[in-house]
């Protein structure tokens, strides 16, 4: 997975999991650790701190801002940040085994969150409508 996509997918998965009462402390801790590692890198980008704090409430609204900040900041080149994202996805996956996956596709780009998730997408298809 491309590093920016890895980080954003982990953030969205962590935000969604952290909202659930059933989320383990390990997932919540991994989510907070990833955000803590990202904050210094994203600090120069206006709105990024608020976007990290409110991603769970409105992921579609904050994801583009975070994507831009992660790309421009070089956060995707930071091995510690990538490792934190991978750890969060692993922990979130362990918490959600057997759960329904969350799939979001926008403008021929998609994000899949969930264990064993599979996406088949044909550009221009209206099969999901």
C-alpha positions as CSV (number, residue, x, y, z in Angstrom):
1,X,0.0,0.0,0.0
2,X,1.3,3.5,-0.9
3,X,2.5,5.2,2.3
4,X,0.0,8.2,2.2
5,X,-2.8,5.8,1.7
6,X,-1.5,3.6,4.5
7,X,-1.5,6.5,6.9
8,X,-4.9,7.8,5.9
9,X,-6.5,4.4,6.0
10,X,-5.1,3.8,9.5
11,X,-6.3,7.1,10.7
12,X,-9.9,6.5,9.4
13,X,-9.9,2.9,10.8
14,X,-8.6,4.2,14.1
15,X,-11.1,7.0,14.2
16,X,-14.0,4.6,13.5
17,X,-12.8,2.0,16.0
18,X,-12.1,4.6,18.7
19,X,-15.8,5.7,18.6
20,X,-17.0,2.2,19.5
21,X,-17.3,1.2,23.1
22,X,-16.1,-2.2,22.1
23,X,-12.8,-1.0,20.8
24,X,-9.9,-2.4,22.7
25,X,-7.5,-0.2,24.7
26,X,-4.7,-1.4,22.3
27,X,-6.6,0.1,19.3
28,X,-7.3,3.3,21.1
29,X,-3.7,3.5,22.2
30,X,-2.4,2.8,18.7
31,X,-4.7,5.5,17.3
32,X,-3.5,8.1,19.8
33,X,0.1,7.1,19.2
34,X,-0.3,7.6,15.4
35,X,-1.9,11.0,15.9
36,X,0.8,12.0,18.3
37,X,3.6,11.1,15.8
38,X,1.8,13.0,13.0
39,X,1.1,16.2,14.9
40,X,4.6,17.7,14.7
41,X,4.9,17.0,11.0
42,X,1.4,18.4,10.2
43,X,1.6,21.4,12.5
44,X,2.7,23.8,9.8
45,X,-0.5,23.0,7.8
46,X,-3.5,25.1,8.9
47,X,-6.4,23.0,10.1
48,X,-4.5,19.7,10.3
49,X,-4.6,19.6,14.1
50,X,-8.4,20.1,14.1
51,X,-8.7,17.6,11.3
52,X,-6.9,14.9,13.4
53,X,-9.2,15.7,16.4
54,X,-12.5,15.6,14.4
55,X,-11.8,13.0,11.7
56,X,-14.0,10.4,13.5
57,X,-17.0,12.8,13.4
58,X,-16.7,13.8,9.7
59,X,-14.1,11.6,7.8
60,X,-15.2,12.8,4.4
61,X,-14.8,16.4,5.4
62,X,-11.3,16.1,6.9
63,X,-9.7,13.4,4.9
64,X,-8.7,15.7,1.9
65,X,-7.1,18.2,4.2
66,X,-5.1,15.4,6.0
67,X,-4.1,13.8,2.7
68,X,-2.7,17.1,1.4
69,X,-0.9,17.7,4.7
70,X,0.6,14.2,4.9
71,X,1.8,14.4,1.3
72,X,3.3,17.9,1.7
73,X,4.8,17.3,5.1
74,X,6.9,14.3,4.2
75,X,5.1,12.3,7.0
76,X,4.8,9.4,4.6
77,X,8.6,9.2,4.4
78,X,8.9,8.8,8.2
79,X,9.4,5.1,9.1
80,X,8.1,5.6,12.7
81,X,4.8,7.0,11.3
82,X,4.4,4.2,8.8
83,X,5.1,1.6,11.5
84,X,2.6,3.3,13.8
85,X,0.0,3.2,10.9
86,X,0.7,-0.5,10.2
87,X,0.4,-1.3,13.9
88,X,-2.9,0.5,14.2
89,X,-4.3,-1.3,11.1
90,X,-3.2,-4.7,12.6
91,X,-4.8,-3.9,15.9
92,X,-8.0,-2.6,14.4
93,X,-8.2,-5.7,12.2
94,X,-7.8,-7.9,15.2
95,X,-10.6,-6.1,16.9
96,X,-12.9,-6.4,13.9
97,X,-12.5,-10.0,12.7
98,X,-15.9,-11.1,11.5
99,X,-17.2,-7.5,11.4
100,X,-18.7,-5.9,8.3
101,X,-16.2,-4.0,6.3
102,X,-16.6,-0.3,5.6
103,X,-16.0,0.6,2.0
104,X,-15.8,4.1,0.6
105,X,-15.2,4.9,-3.0
106,X,-14.8,8.5,-4.3
107,X,-13.8,9.5,-7.8
108,X,-12.3,6.1,-8.7
109,X,-10.4,5.9,-5.4
110,X,-11.3,3.7,-2.6
111,X,-10.6,2.8,1.0
112,X,-11.4,-0.6,2.5
113,X,-11.4,-1.1,6.2
114,X,-12.0,-4.5,7.6
115,X,-10.6,-8.0,7.8
116,X,-10.8,-10.0,4.6
117,X,-12.4,-7.1,2.8
118,X,-12.5,-7.2,-1.0
119,X,-13.3,-4.5,-3.5
120,X,-14.1,-5.0,-7.1
121,X,-14.5,-1.8,-8.9
122,X,-14.9,-1.0,-12.6
123,X,-14.6,2.6,-13.5
124,X,-17.8,4.0,-14.9
125,X,-19.9,1.2,-13.6
126,X,-23.1,2.0,-11.7
127,X,-23.4,-1.5,-10.2
128,X,-23.5,-0.1,-6.7
129,X,-26.3,2.4,-7.4
